[in-house]
Amino acid sequence: MSQITKHVTNLADGRELIYFDDADTALGPDRAVDSRTLAPRPVTATMRQDVLTGDWVSIAAARQNRAFLPPAHLDPLAPSTPENPSEIPSMYDVAVFENKSPSFGPGLGDTDVAGIGFERSAPAHGRTEVVCFSPEHEGSFGTLSPSRARTVIEAWADRTSALSALPGIQQVFPFENRGEAIGVTLRHPHGQIYAYPYITPRTQRLITSIDELGPDLFERILEAERASERVVLSGANWTAFVPFAARWPIEVHMLPHRQVPDFAATNDDERNELASLYLTLLRGIDKIYDTPTPYIAAWHQAPVHTKRDEIRLMLQVTSPRRAATKLKYLAGSEAAMGAWIGDVAPEQSAALIREGIAKV
């Protein structure tokens, strides 16, 4: 979208900072220089492989020092002031920067993750970025204006393309954690993007399903769900539904109607409609109860180098909220064995979400 403009600069320690200005922005083109004196960036963390599962675990000890629910006047994601020398030196619409306490990176390069071995370790190459949705101190994606939502989607597409081109990156994952019940440590409206040096375990299992059931798996899922009573919202280019085997009390998937592997492959019509539909979905979920609902909004994208004609971009919104004052906690069966027990029938959950959307 040509009206959304982009400005690239660097923070005082060398981390990249990118401003994305709304199509209807009131901001000028100039951006302040980050004049802080910062400590050197942490060394790249180390991954260790779990020999029982083959999973890789990043041991990122630098994350222990990250900010935890600071007061508004010390918001590290707000535009910088003399009293609050934050991560973003200028007023902004949407800003993206490299995380100060990364789970992956800042080192980049090919990583040997093939196979399973005893006490294997490897550099946690990759990149993690923070996506600030707004300069406001509190909120979430659902509190944005349609114009601002469209800017965030443009940022996701831009960063997906850029991160996918970095050395050694195998998968790019944009997401938003919302609410302290999820474990959010900053109330500022923001999300993150992880660029992994491996294909994540969930996607590996998806690839197994595609290999067994066929390359048209997502097309068949969309056809079946659109014919069901679990659809909660639909447009010309996207459909949102509660999946047939939903794990969480609130769980919604959204798929584009054509095969696109990631945000970078979407067109303007798809991005424009998504800005409206996604806002409606999140606001509808918030209307189910009298208080905002905690959630994880995960954008699953195809790996950078494989199955790009078969794996489709998909939103997965999940919430542990099973009643107005009750949360689902992952206890023995789910946490230890990965054997899920649903508390709410997916059809009942879909009806509840539709009721919320009707109030938006």
Sequence and secondary structure as in RCSB ss.txt:
>XXXX:A:sequence
MSQITKHVTNLADGRELIYFDDADTALGPDRAVDSRTLAPRPVTATMRQDVLTGDWVSIAAARQNRAFLPPAHLD
PLAPSTPENPSEIPSMYDVAVFENKSPSFGPGLGDTDVAGIGFERSAPAHGRTEVVCFSPEHEGSFGTLSPSRAR
TVIEAWADRTSALSALPGIQQVFPFENRGEAIGVTLRHPHGQIYAYPYITPRTQRLITSIDELGPDLFERILEAE
RASERVVLSGANWTAFVPFAARWPIEVHMLPHRQVPDFAATNDDERNELASLYLTLLRGIDKIYDTPTPYIAAWH
QAPVHTKRDEIRLMLQVTSPRRAATKLKYLAGSEAAMGAWIGDVAPEQSAALIREGIAKV
>XXXX:A:secstr
 TTSEEEEEE TTS EEEEEE TT    S                EEEE TTT  EEEE GGGGGS  S  GGG 
TTSB BTTB  SB S  SEEEEE SS SS S  S     S  TT EEE   EEEEEE  SSSS  GGGS HHHHH
HHHHHHHHHHHHHHTSTT  EEEEEEEESGGGT S  SSEEEEEEESS  HHHHHHHHHHHHH TTHHHHHHHHH
HTSTTEEEE SSEEEE  TT  SSEEEEEEESS  SSGGG  HHHHHHHHHHHHHHHHHHHTSSSS   EEEEEE
   SSS TTT   EEEEEE EEETTEE    IIIIIH     SS HHHHHHHHHHHHHT 
